[in-house]
Amino acid sequence: MQARPTTLAEVAARAESLEHFGRELVDWLHTLRGLGSRPALASTLTDAPGLLAGRFPEGALADATLAAYADLLAAHIDLPPPVWCLAEERIAPEPWFASEGPRSRLLALRDTPPAFKRRNLFSAAPYLPVRLRAGRPPVSAEQRRAINAERQRRFQQRRRMLIRHLGG
């Protein structure tokens, strides 16, 4: 079983069709759910995804979607959008609507976030499961052990110096 993609570049690298791209994008969104700090979220955007326009027929739509999500996430965490997502080839050649029907299209035109509108994509509520957490970012058990071992080493060194000074 392949691990979920952690960056948008990985999503693009794995996509073989629009359907497969959609599954990989959903997996990336699930990955975002576990991240709670700005640096961790920003790291998912730094590498520019390869262009998908030549890989499958709807590749230009996928390229625009990747750029829109990068722009939306960057705005959500108060960062400027990555340079790669501002490229002209990351805009859908024709308007794309997530739902059909005149009423739903009007709602999509009104409610679509600017990051998606700029790329000719219209969806009333794109899913972005990001929740910044207050406090320190989570640390793995291995990192905690290393930090505690270093703290213990410094404590013991201070004690040895104090004993030498008092015994001296």
FENDA-V983414 format. One record per helix or strand of 2 or more residues. SS is the DSSP state (helix for helix, strand for strand). FROM is the first residue (numbers start at 0). TO is the last residue. Records with the same first field share a line. If there is no record, write none. Layout:
SS->FROM-TO / FROM-TO
This chain:
helix->7-13 / 17-32 / 37-41 / 58-75 / 82-85 / 87-89 / 101-110 / 113-116 / 140-166
strand->95-96 / 120-121
